[in-house]
Amino acid sequence: MALVTLIIGYHSPVIALLRKLQPRLGDAGHFVQILSPDTAPSYIEAIRGSKVVFLYTHTLPEEVEKAIAESSAQLIVSASENYAYLARGNQEAASRAIMYFKAGGEENLHSLLLYLLYLAGIVGEEPPPPKELPWHGVWHPRLGVYEDVDEYLRSYGMASRPLVGILYYRSLWLYGNRKPLEALIEALEAEGLGVIPVFTTGYRNELTGEPSAEDTIRRFFLESQGPIIDALIDMLSFFLLDHGRYSSMSVGDKFRVAHGVKLLQRLGVPVFKPIREFYQDENEWLSNSQGVSYFTQVYEVVMPEVDGAIEPILASTSIRVEDYKLYKPYHPHVRLVARRVKRWVTLRRKKPGERRVAIVLNNPPCRQVEASIGMGLGLDAPESVARLLARLRSLGYDLGSGGLPTNGQELVELMLQKRATSEFRWTPVEEIVRRGGYVGMVDLETYMEWFMELPEQARREMLKWWGDPRDILSGRVQRLFAGAVYDGKFVIPGLRFGNVVVMPQPKFGCAGAACDGRVCKILHNPRIPPPHQWLAAYRWVTRVFRADLILHVGTHGTLEFRPGKGVGLSPSCWPEISIDDVPFLYIYVVSNPMEGVIAKRRGYSVIVDHVHPPFMKADAALEELDRLLEEYSRAKSLGEEARAKIVYEHILEEARKRGLDVGHGSPERIVDQLLDILTAVRASAVENGLHVFGETPGEPRKLAEHVAAVMASDTGEWVSIERAVADILGVDYDSILVEPSGFCRRLGVSNRKAQEILHRIATRTLEKLISMGVEPEKLTPELLQGIVVDSAREEGVRP
């Protein structure tokens, strides 16, 4: 009969080691049962009769939980917080048992079994105290364990190479479930990189001395003068940073304050996050169109990317062995991770004059015009690129000896003049070549080499939808499938400035002048692969031009929406195929995070956010209707019913002219309805021009309009700027909000019009403050009141 029960969850291989140690207990081992949450329901009666129960699990079946609670056990130890409420018995003994388990390793786990048997009265000799093992340190499969990184580097033959840090769980070092880790170390070293593989507990415990991930980063990857690594690979799960976990702040405040960002800034290297799939084996993942499982996505993708981790490439899957799991490396992706890390390290170390950059402009689906190149939500992409080119030259990048476009208009005109476009509907490829609007060509032999590299499934789909590339380049197929073909070669449109190219994103199928609409209809079909022109263009960038960096400009292109898994792509997924192993930056609007994360997760891109363009209120809309409604309100307030009736007829006429449905009812009801429409339109925030990347709106008027529009409404924490102005001027702001059709006698206008006047006064006030350069801490109530009163006078309002 078992008198000691251990229930080990998390599918941990600890359970295998405990069972391996059980025979070393001799006859006493018969009194020990080692279960998982899955097998425990078969041993309910044995659990009830146990004298000692040890728990390490995040979940228990309900009947098992009940059996433990109702058991006659003298001591119940919970080494995880989830079931701490079940604990009972001598707390000193429980703490010692937990320390055996936390310290870990074969010797400590053997002592744990002996200690539990001792507490149950089965053995008479108490084992020695827990043996101390390092909570964090360097472990390399060929060199062993080092608690001092300098000592490790003195022993490591590749210490003079660029170094890459790997952060992984201490349990992998202790219990040997580390094949993916060893495969990654081998792949990085095969790329000529040195590796500092560091284990950590990942969660700080002041009593035991266990470190958090932040503690370990400071200890092993940073010196007083800066980082000793060029890149960091995070093989932990969940958040990398502490997020104030060990502070006294409230939960809400912990996530409002970006804890740990300064540490990452000091580290100053990219942090990569390969995915460890916990719930699927390799075949299950490959056949799953969604990619990784839900919880894996949360723990390995969503939470790490909050802390800035990049490139969620699946590196390992899991194999179920009895009631625990082992991790298996997915070697094609382990090698891809190593190559991509090397490319980032190379980019970091290259001199600016040697770096090659491919700038890709968005090219939305065919709109029967060429002017769609360079579109971006809220972004003046051409102007941004023109300024970026000038900035790159000033930083020492090689942009050739010729002149650069000085502004966005010149860049657009240059592209049109040279016909550097992938919009072939109106531009024959012969014209692109004649005018010099291309950066390269790809012949059949080169393309077939790239094509044959693709997984068989990807090749088969391309042939099915787009035909054989040999037929395309020889001119034996309809132009519908050809793309840009000239003299038996694919043409790559774009402009070249030394080591920088500016090019339109390849079309996802374009039939040029022969277009009959069929190809356009499949532009966003998620199951159809890109055409050969697409692959030729991206492979030219990565293999011929040898770009060190691909930069997509503006929200958004089409690469991240190409066929493949949702998250955790495979080598057959087209975003992964397209981007190859080149670092990928993406200038993206901050107000569209839902599609931005698609670019991060499917395109392996690093998002560089830009602000939304400045806002302003649309208070110039429907001006004539606004004037008539204001005149009607004034006539009613003065009791001039005859004039109000005439104005009302003009209101109806203007509303119909503008296509506004006034419906039926009394004049008061219809006027109220039109006032609601007018208020909704004129109070709406609209874009006040486009944003230029890297530029902060500096014009006081435009900046004031933006701030006033953002602060126009009350929030839970702050009053609106309009209410603040109203308070200074003695206007009842609540009455204005409650009854828009009413009349504000203080300002002599309708309540709706009064709100617009208050907004204009607020805008003038902000413009003056910005122009004066007044710092917030120097803004006194007297100064603010004076500026508001002056602004009100300029709007015709008496103080």
C-alpha positions in Angstrom: 0.0 0.0 0.0 1.3 3.4 -1.0 1.8 5.8 2.0 3.5 8.5 0.0 1.9 10.0 -3.1 3.5 12.5 -5.4 1.4 14.1 -8.2 3.6 15.9 -10.8 1.9 17.9 -13.5 2.9 20.3 -16.3 3.8 17.2 -18.3 7.2 17.6 -16.7 10.0 15.1 -17.3 10.7 15.3 -13.5 8.2 12.5 -13.3 10.4 10.2 -15.3 13.4 11.0 -13.1 11.4 10.3 -9.9 10.4 6.9 -11.3 13.9 6.2 -12.3 15.0 6.9 -8.7 12.3 4.8 -7.1 14.2 1.5 -7.3 17.1 3.1 -5.4 14.8 3.3 -2.4 14.9 -0.5 -2.0 11.9 -2.0 -0.3 10.7 1.5 0.9 10.1 2.3 -2.8 7.0 0.1 -2.7 5.3 2.6 -0.4 5.7 5.4 -3.0 3.4 6.1 -5.9 4.3 8.8 -8.5 1.4 10.0 -10.5 0.4 12.6 -13.0 -3.0 14.5 -13.0 -4.0 12.2 -15.9 -3.2 8.9 -14.1 -4.3 10.0 -10.6 -8.0 9.3 -11.0 -7.2 5.5 -11.1 -5.7 5.7 -7.6 -8.3 7.5 -5.6 -8.4 5.1 -2.7 -4.6 5.0 -2.5 -4.6 8.8 -2.3 -7.2 8.8 0.4 -5.0 6.4 2.5 -1.7 8.3 2.0 0.1 9.7 5.0 2.1 12.2 2.9 1.0 13.9 -0.3 3.3 16.1 -2.5 1.8 18.2 -5.2 3.4 20.1 -8.1 0.7 20.8 -10.7 -1.5 23.5 -12.2 -4.5 21.4 -12.5 -6.2 18.4 -10.8 -9.3 16.4 -11.7 -12.1 17.3 -9.3 -12.3 13.8 -7.8 -8.6 13.8 -7.1 -8.8 17.2 -5.5 -11.6 15.9 -3.3 -9.7 12.7 -2.4 -6.7 14.8 -1.2 -8.9 17.1 0.8 -10.7 14.2 2.5 -7.5 12.1 3.0 -6.1 11.2 6.4 -2.7 12.6 5.3 -0.6 14.1 8.2 1.3 16.3 5.7 0.1 17.7 2.3 2.8 19.8 0.5 2.0 22.0 -2.5 5.0 23.2 -4.4 2.8 25.3 -6.7 0.5 28.1 -5.7 -2.6 26.6 -7.4 -3.4 24.1 -4.6 -1.7 25.9 -1.6 -5.1 25.8 0.1 -4.9 22.0 0.4 -1.6 22.2 2.4 -1.7 20.9 6.0 0.7 19.7 8.6 4.1 20.8 9.8 5.1 23.9 7.7 8.8 23.5 8.5 8.8 20.0 7.1 6.7 21.2 4.1 9.2 24.0 3.4 12.1 21.6 3.5 10.4 19.2 1.1 9.7 22.1 -1.3 13.4 23.1 -1.1 14.5 19.6 -2.2 12.2 19.9 -5.2 13.1 23.5 -6.1 16.9 22.9 -5.8 16.3 20.0 -8.1 18.7 17.6 -9.8 19.0 13.8 -9.3 20.5 13.9 -5.8 18.0 16.3 -4.4 15.0 14.5 -5.8 16.3 11.2 -4.4 16.6 13.0 -1.0 13.1 14.3 -1.5 11.7 10.8 -1.8 13.7 9.7 1.3 12.5 12.7 3.3 8.8 12.0 2.4 9.3 8.4 3.5 11.0 9.6 6.7 8.0 11.9 7.4 5.6 9.0 6.8 7.5 6.8 9.2 8.7 4.3 6.6 12.4 5.0 6.9 14.2 5.9 10.1 17.1 8.0 8.9 16.6 11.6 7.9 18.4 12.5 4.6 20.9 15.3 4.4 19.7 18.9 3.8 19.1 20.0 0.1 22.3 20.3 -1.9 22.8 23.7 -3.3 22.9 24.0 -7.1 23.2 27.3 -9.1 19.9 29.0 -9.7 21.3 30.4 -12.9 24.5 29.9 -14.8 26.0 29.0 -18.2 25.6 25.4 -19.4 27.1 24.3 -22.7 26.7 20.7 -23.9 30.5 20.4 -24.5 31.8 22.4 -21.6 29.4 21.9 -18.7 28.3 24.4 -16.0 29.9 27.8 -15.2 28.6 30.3 -12.6 31.0 33.0 -13.9 30.5 34.1 -17.6 34.1 35.3 -17.8 35.4 31.9 -16.8 33.2 30.3 -19.4 34.4 32.6 -22.1 38.1 31.8 -21.2 37.2 28.1 -21.8 35.1 28.6 -24.9 36.9 28.3 -28.2 34.5 30.7 -30.0 34.6 33.5 -27.5 36.2 35.9 -30.1 33.2 35.5 -32.5 30.1 37.6 -32.3 28.2 36.2 -29.3 24.6 35.3 -29.0 22.9 34.8 -25.6 20.3 32.1 -25.1 18.0 32.3 -22.1 16.3 29.0 -21.1 14.7 27.3 -18.1 16.9 25.8 -15.4 14.7 22.6 -15.6 16.1 21.9 -19.0 19.6 21.8 -17.6 18.6 19.7 -14.7 16.4 17.1 -16.4 17.8 16.8 -19.9 14.8 17.7 -22.0 17.1 20.0 -24.1 17.4 18.6 -27.6 16.0 21.8 -29.1 18.4 23.9 -27.1 21.4 21.7 -28.2 20.2 21.8 -31.8 20.1 25.6 -31.7 23.5 25.9 -30.1 24.9 23.7 -32.9 23.2 25.7 -35.6 24.4 29.0 -34.3 27.9 27.8 -34.1 27.7 26.3 -37.6 26.9 29.9 -38.7 30.1 31.1 -37.1 28.5 32.6 -34.0 29.6 32.1 -30.4 26.9 31.2 -27.9 26.4 31.9 -24.2 23.6 29.5 -23.2 22.3 30.6 -19.8 19.7 28.9 -17.6 17.5 30.6 -15.1 14.5 30.0 -12.9 12.8 33.0 -14.4 10.9 34.0 -11.3 12.5 35.8 -8.4 12.2 34.4 -4.8 13.8 36.5 -2.2 13.9 33.7 0.4 15.6 31.1 -1.8 17.6 33.4 -4.0 16.0 32.4 -7.2 16.5 35.0 -9.9 14.1 36.5 -12.4 14.9 36.7 -16.1 15.9 40.4 -15.6 18.3 39.4 -12.9 19.9 36.8 -15.1 20.2 39.2 -18.0 22.0 41.7 -15.8 24.3 39.0 -14.4 25.4 37.2 -17.6 24.8 39.5 -20.6 25.7 42.9 -19.4 28.9 44.5 -18.2 29.5 48.0 -17.0 30.4 49.2 -20.5 27.4 47.5 -22.1 26.3 44.2 -23.6 28.7 41.4 -24.3 26.2 39.8 -26.8 25.0 40.9 -30.2 21.6 39.2 -29.9 19.5 37.4 -27.3 17.3 34.3 -27.9 14.5 33.9 -25.4 13.6 30.3 -24.9 11.5 31.0 -21.8 7.7 31.3 -21.9 5.3 34.1 -20.9 6.7 37.7 -20.3 10.4 38.2 -20.5 10.3 41.2 -18.2 9.1 41.4 -14.6 6.3 44.0 -15.2 6.6 45.1 -11.6 5.8 41.6 -10.4 8.0 42.3 -7.3 6.9 45.8 -6.6 4.1 46.9 -4.3 2.2 48.5 -7.3 -1.4 47.5 -8.1 -2.0 45.1 -11.0 -3.4 48.0 -13.1 -0.4 50.2 -12.5 2.1 47.4 -13.2 0.8 47.2 -16.8 0.5 50.9 -17.2 4.2 51.3 -16.4 6.6 49.7 -18.9 8.8 48.0 -16.3 12.1 46.6 -17.7 12.2 48.7 -20.8 15.3 50.5 -19.6 17.0 47.2 -19.1 16.3 46.3 -22.8 17.4 49.7 -23.9 20.7 49.2 -22.0 21.0 45.7 -23.5 20.4 47.2 -27.0 20.2 44.0 -29.0 17.4 42.3 -30.8 15.5 39.7 -28.7 14.3 36.7 -30.7 11.5 34.3 -29.5 11.5 30.9 -31.2 8.2 29.1 -30.5 8.1 25.9 -28.5 4.9 24.1 -29.4 3.6 22.4 -26.2 0.5 20.7 -27.4 1.2 19.3 -30.9 3.7 17.0 -32.4 5.4 17.8 -35.6 2.9 16.1 -37.9 -0.1 17.7 -36.1 1.5 21.2 -36.4 2.3 20.7 -40.1 -1.3 19.6 -40.9 -2.9 22.4 -38.8 -3.9 25.3 -41.0 -4.0 27.6 -37.9 -0.4 26.7 -37.0 0.4 26.5 -33.3 -2.2 25.7 -30.6 -4.1 28.5 -28.8 -2.2 28.3 -25.5 1.2 28.0 -27.2 0.3 31.2 -29.1 -0.5 33.0 -25.8 2.6 31.8 -23.9 5.1 31.8 -26.7 4.0 34.6 -29.0 1.5 37.1 -27.5 3.1 37.6 -24.1 6.7 37.7 -25.3 5.9 40.2 -28.0 4.6 42.6 -25.4 8.2 42.9 -24.2 9.5 43.4 -27.7 10.5 39.9 -28.7 10.6 39.3 -32.5 10.4 36.6 -35.1 8.1 33.9 -33.7 9.4 31.0 -35.7 8.4 27.5 -34.5 11.6 25.7 -33.4 10.3 22.7 -31.6 7.3 20.5 -31.1 6.3 18.1 -28.3 6.0 14.3 -28.0 3.8 12.7 -25.4 5.7 9.9 -23.6 3.4 8.2 -21.1 2.3 11.1 -18.9 5.0 13.6 -19.6 6.3 15.4 -22.7 9.6 15.6 -24.5 10.5 18.4 -26.9 11.7 17.7 -30.4 13.6 20.2 -32.5 12.2 21.1 -35.9 15.6 21.3 -37.7 14.6 23.3 -40.8 13.5 26.1 -38.6 16.3 25.8 -36.1 18.6 26.4 -39.0 16.4 29.3 -40.2 16.5 30.9 -36.7 20.3 30.6 -36.7 20.6 32.2 -40.2 18.2 35.0 -39.4 20.1 35.8 -36.1 23.3 35.9 -38.1 21.9 38.3 -40.6 20.8 40.6 -37.8 24.2 40.4 -36.2 25.9 41.1 -39.5 23.6 44.1 -40.1 24.5 45.4 -36.6 28.2 45.1 -37.3 28.4 46.3 -40.8 29.5 49.9 -41.5 26.7 52.1 -42.9 28.5 52.5 -46.2 28.4 48.7 -46.7 24.8 48.1 -45.8 22.3 47.3 -48.6 18.7 48.4 -48.1 15.6 47.5 -50.1 12.7 49.9 -49.6 9.4 48.5 -50.7 6.4 50.7 -51.4 2.9 49.4 -51.1 1.1 48.6 -54.3 -2.5 47.9 -53.6 -4.7 45.8 -55.9 -5.4 47.0 -59.4 -7.5 50.2 -59.4 -6.9 50.9 -63.1 -4.4 53.6 -62.3 -0.6 53.7 -61.5 -1.1 56.3 -58.7 -1.8 53.6 -56.1 2.0 52.9 -55.6 3.2 54.2 -52.3 0.0 54.3 -50.4 0.0 54.0 -46.6 -2.8 54.6 -44.0 -2.2 58.1 -42.7 1.3 58.2 -44.0 2.8 60.4 -46.8 5.0 57.5 -47.9 6.7 59.2 -50.9 7.7 62.2 -48.8 8.8 59.9 -45.9 11.0 57.8 -48.3 12.5 60.9 -49.9 13.5 62.2 -46.4 14.8 58.8 -45.4 17.1 58.6 -48.5 18.6 62.0 -47.5 19.0 60.9 -43.9 20.7 57.6 -44.9 23.2 59.5 -47.0 23.9 61.8 -44.1 24.6 58.8 -41.9 27.2 57.4 -44.4 25.1 55.0 -46.4 26.2 54.6 -50.0 23.4 56.1 -52.2 25.6 56.6 -55.3 27.1 59.8 -56.6 23.9 61.1 -58.3 21.3 63.4 -56.9 18.4 62.2 -54.8 14.7 63.3 -55.0 14.4 66.2 -52.6 10.8 65.5 -51.7 8.0 63.1 -52.2 6.7 64.7 -55.3 10.1 64.4 -57.1 10.3 60.7 -56.1 6.8 60.1 -57.6 7.7 62.0 -60.7 10.9 60.0 -61.1 9.1 56.7 -60.7 6.5 57.8 -63.3 9.1 59.1 -65.7 11.1 55.9 -65.6 8.0 53.8 -65.4 9.3 52.1 -62.2 6.0 50.4 -61.6 4.6 46.9 -61.2 1.2 48.1 -62.5 1.4 46.6 -66.0 -2.2 47.5 -67.1 -1.1 50.8 -68.6 2.6 50.3 -68.7 4.0 47.7 -71.1 7.2 46.0 -69.8 9.0 47.2 -72.9 8.4 50.8 -71.7 9.8 50.0 -68.3 13.0 48.6 -69.8 13.3 51.4 -72.4 13.0 54.1 -69.7 15.2 52.4 -67.2 12.6 51.9 -64.5 14.0 48.5 -63.4 16.7 47.4 -61.0 17.4 44.0 -62.4 16.3 41.0 -64.4 16.1 37.3 -63.5 16.8 34.7 -66.2 15.3 31.2 -66.4 18.3 29.3 -65.0 18.5 31.5 -61.9 14.8 31.5 -61.3 14.6 27.7 -61.7 17.3 27.3 -59.0 15.1 29.4 -56.6 11.9 27.6 -57.7 13.3 24.2 -57.0 14.4 25.2 -53.5 10.7 25.5 -52.6 8.9 22.7 -50.7 7.2 20.4 -53.1 3.7 21.5 -52.0 4.5 25.2 -52.7 5.9 24.3 -56.2 2.8 22.2 -57.0 0.4 25.0 -56.0 2.4 27.6 -58.1 2.3 25.4 -61.2 -1.4 24.7 -60.7 -2.4 28.4 -60.5 0.3 30.2 -62.6 1.8 27.6 -64.9 5.3 26.5 -65.7 8.0 29.3 -65.4 9.7 27.8 -68.4 6.6 28.4 -70.5 6.2 31.9 -69.1 9.7 33.1 -69.9 9.6 31.5 -73.3 6.4 33.3 -74.2 4.3 30.2 -74.6 1.5 31.2 -72.2 -1.1 33.9 -72.2 0.1 37.2 -70.8 -2.6 36.8 -68.1 0.0 34.7 -66.2 3.2 36.3 -67.3 3.9 39.3 -65.2 6.8 41.5 -66.4 8.7 39.4 -68.9 11.3 40.8 -71.3 13.8 38.9 -73.5 13.0 35.7 -71.6 13.7 37.3 -68.2 11.6 38.5 -65.3 11.9 42.3 -65.0 12.2 43.8 -61.5 10.8 47.3 -61.5 12.3 50.0 -59.2 14.9 52.7 -58.8 18.4 52.2 -57.5 20.5 54.7 -55.5 23.8 53.0 -54.9 23.3 50.4 -52.1 19.6 51.3 -51.7 16.8 50.3 -54.0 13.2 51.7 -53.9 10.7 49.4 -55.5 7.0 48.8 -55.7 5.8 45.6 -54.0 5.3 43.0 -56.7 1.7 42.6 -57.8 -0.1 39.5 -56.6 -0.9 38.7 -60.2 -1.3 41.3 -62.9 -2.3 40.7 -66.5 -1.3 44.1 -67.7 -3.1 45.5 -70.7 -4.7 42.1 -71.2 -6.5 42.2 -67.9 -10.1 41.1 -68.0 -10.7 41.3 -64.3 -10.2 37.6 -63.5 -6.7 37.9 -61.9 -7.8 40.9 -59.8 -10.6 38.9 -58.3 -8.1 36.4 -56.7 -5.7 39.0 -55.3 -6.8 38.3 -51.7 -7.7 34.7 -52.0 -5.9 33.2 -49.0 -5.4 29.8 -50.7 -3.8 31.0 -53.9 0.0 31.4 -54.0 1.8 34.4 -55.5 2.8 34.3 -59.1 6.3 33.7 -60.4 6.9 37.4 -60.8 6.4 37.8 -57.0 9.0 35.1 -56.1 11.4 36.5 -58.7 11.2 40.0 -57.3 11.7 39.0 -53.6 14.5 36.5 -54.4 16.2 39.1 -56.5 16.2 41.4 -53.4 17.6 38.7 -51.1 19.9 36.8 -53.4 21.1 39.1 -56.2 20.9 42.5 -54.6 21.8 40.8 -51.3 19.9 43.2 -49.1 20.9 43.4 -45.5 17.5 44.9 -44.7 14.1 44.9 -46.3 12.0 48.0 -45.3 8.3 48.0 -46.1 6.8 51.5 -45.9 3.2 52.1 -44.9 0.1 50.3 -43.7 -0.1 47.9 -45.3 1.3 45.6 -48.0 0.3 42.1 -49.0 3.2 39.9 -48.0 1.9 39.1 -44.5 -1.5 38.1 -46.0 -0.2 35.5 -48.4 -1.2 31.8 -48.0 0.0 29.8 -45.1 -0.7 29.1 -41.4 -2.1 31.7 -39.1 0.8 31.8 -36.5 3.8 29.5 -36.4 4.4 29.2 -40.1 6.0 26.3 -41.9 8.6 26.3 -44.8 5.6 26.0 -47.2 4.0 29.3 -46.0 4.4 32.2 -48.4 5.3 35.0 -46.0 8.2 32.9 -44.8 9.2 31.9 -48.3 9.1 35.5 -49.5 11.1 37.2 -46.8 13.9 34.5 -47.0 16.4 35.1 -44.1 16.7 38.9 -44.4 15.9 41.2 -41.5 12.6 42.9 -42.1 11.4 46.3 -40.8 7.9 47.6 -41.4 6.8 51.2 -40.9 3.2 50.8 -39.7 0.6 53.1 -38.2 0.2 52.7 -34.5 -3.6 52.9 -34.6 -3.9 49.5 -36.4 -2.5 47.0 -34.0 -4.7 44.1 -35.0 -3.2 44.0 -38.5 0.2 45.1 -37.2 0.5 41.9 -35.2 -0.2 39.9 -38.4 2.8 41.5 -40.0 4.8 40.7 -36.9 3.7 37.1 -36.5 3.3 36.0 -40.2 5.9 38.3 -41.8 8.6 38.0 -39.1 8.7 41.8 -39.3 9.9 44.3 -36.7 7.2 47.0 -36.5 8.4 50.6 -36.4 5.2 52.5 -35.5 4.4 55.9 -36.7 1.8 58.2 -35.1 -1.6 58.7 -36.7 -1.7 62.0 -38.7 -2.9 65.1 -36.8 -6.6 65.3 -36.2 -9.0 68.3 -36.4 -12.7 68.7 -35.9 -14.7 68.6 -39.1 -16.4 71.9 -38.1 -16.5 73.3 -41.6 -18.9 70.7 -43.0 -22.4 71.5 -44.1 -21.9 75.2 -43.5 -25.1 76.4 -45.2 -27.3 74.0 -43.2 -25.4 75.1 -40.1 -26.1 78.7 -40.8 -29.8 78.1 -41.4 -30.2 76.0 -38.2 -28.5 78.7 -36.2 -30.8 81.4 -37.7 -33.9 79.2 -36.9 -32.7 78.8 -33.3 -32.2 82.5 -32.9 -35.7 83.3 -34.4 -37.4 80.8 -32.1 -35.5 82.2 -29.1 -36.8 85.8 -30.0 -40.4 84.6 -30.6 -40.2 85.5 -34.3 -42.4 82.6 -35.5 -43.0 84.0 -39.0 -39.3 84.3 -39.7 -38.7 80.8 -38.2 -41.3 79.3 -40.5 -39.6 80.8 -43.6 -36.2 79.7 -42.4 -37.6 76.2 -41.8 -38.6 75.8 -45.4 -35.0 76.8 -46.5 -33.7 74.2 -44.0 -35.8 71.4 -45.6 -34.7 72.5 -49.1 -31.0 72.5 -48.1 -31.3 69.1 -46.3 -32.8 67.5 -49.4 -30.1 69.0 -51.6 -27.5 67.4 -49.3 -29.3 64.0 -49.5 -30.3 64.0 -45.8 -33.5 62.1 -45.0 -35.6 64.4 -42.9 -38.6 62.0 -42.6 -41.9 63.3 -41.3 -43.0 65.0 -38.2 -43.2 68.4 -36.5 -40.7 71.1 -37.3 -39.2 70.7 -33.8 -38.6 67.0 -34.3 -37.1 67.4 -37.8 -34.9 70.3 -36.6 -33.7 68.2 -33.7 -32.9 65.3 -36.0 -30.9 67.5 -38.3 -29.1 69.0 -35.4 -28.1 65.5 -34.3 -26.8 64.8 -37.8 -24.9 68.1 -38.0 -23.4 67.7 -34.5 -22.2 64.2 -35.3 -20.6 65.3 -38.6 -19.0 68.5 -37.3 -17.8 67.0 -34.0 -16.1 64.1 -35.8 -12.3 64.1 -35.8 -10.8 64.0 -39.3 -7.3 63.8 -40.5 -5.5 67.1 -40.9 -3.1 66.1 -43.6 -0.7 63.1 -43.7 2.1 62.2 -41.3 5.7 62.2 -42.5 7.7 59.5 -40.8 10.1 60.8 -38.2 8.5 64.3 -38.2 6.6 65.6 -35.2 3.9 68.1 -36.1 5.6 71.4 -35.4 3.3 74.0 -36.8 1.5 75.5 -33.8 -1.9 75.8 -35.5 -1.9 72.2 -36.7 -0.6 70.8 -33.4 -3.2 72.9 -31.5 -6.0 71.5 -33.7 -4.8 68.0 -33.1 -4.6 68.3 -29.3 -8.0 70.1 -29.1 -9.6 67.4 -31.1 -8.1 64.7 -28.9 -9.2 66.5 -25.7 -12.6 67.4 -26.9 -14.5 64.9 -24.7 -14.6 64.3 -20.9 -12.9 61.1 -19.8 -12.9 59.2 -16.5 -9.8 61.0 -15.4 -9.9 64.4 -17.1 -12.4 67.0 -18.1 -12.6 68.1 -21.8 -10.7 71.1 -22.9 -14.0 72.7 -24.0 -15.4 72.3 -20.4 -12.3 73.9 -19.0 -12.7 76.9 -21.3 -16.4 77.1 -20.4 -15.6 77.2 -16.7 -13.2 80.1 -17.2 -15.8 82.0 -19.3 -18.7 81.3 -17.0 -20.6 79.1 -19.5 -22.8 76.3 -18.3 -21.2 73.4 -20.2 -23.6 70.7 -18.9 -26.6 72.6 -20.4 -24.9 72.7 -23.7 -24.4 69.0 -23.7 -27.8 68.1 -22.4 -29.8 70.3 -24.8 -27.9 71.0 -28.1 -31.0 72.6 -29.6 -31.3 75.1 -26.7 -30.0 78.6 -26.7 -26.8 79.8 -24.8 -27.6 83.4 -23.7 -24.0 83.9 -22.4 -22.6 83.5 -25.9 -25.8 84.6 -27.8 -25.9 81.5 -30.0 -27.5 78.0 -29.9 -26.0 75.5 -27.5 -24.6 73.5 -30.4 -22.9 76.6 -31.9 -21.7 77.5 -28.4 -19.8 74.2 -28.2 -18.1 74.9 -31.5 -17.1 78.4 -30.3 -15.6 76.9 -27.1 -13.7 74.5 -29.2 -12.3 77.3 -31.4 -11.3 79.3 -28.3 -9.6 76.2 -26.9 -7.7 75.7 -30.2 -6.6 79.4 -30.1 -5.5 79.1 -26.5 -3.4 76.0 -27.3 -1.8 77.6 -30.3 -0.7 80.6 -28.2 0.7 78.4 -25.5 2.6 76.3 -28.1 3.9 79.4 -29.8 5.0 80.9 -26.5 6.8 77.7 -25.6 5.2 77.6 -22.1 6.3 74.6 -20.1 3.5 72.7 -18.2 5.0 73.4 -14.8 5.2 77.1 -15.5 1.5 77.4 -16.6 -0.2 79.3 -13.8 -4.0 79.7 -13.5 -3.6 83.4 -14.0 -1.6 83.0 -17.2 -4.1 80.4 -18.6 -7.1 82.6 -17.8 -5.6 85.6 -19.5 -4.8 83.6 -22.7 -8.3 82.1 -22.7 -9.9 85.6 -22.3 -7.8 87.0 -25.2 -8.7 84.0 -27.4 -12.4 84.5 -26.6 -12.2 88.2 -27.6 -10.7 87.1 -31.0 -13.7 84.9 -31.5 -16.0 87.8 -30.7 -16.9 86.7 -27.2 -17.1 89.3 -24.5 -15.1 88.4 -21.3 
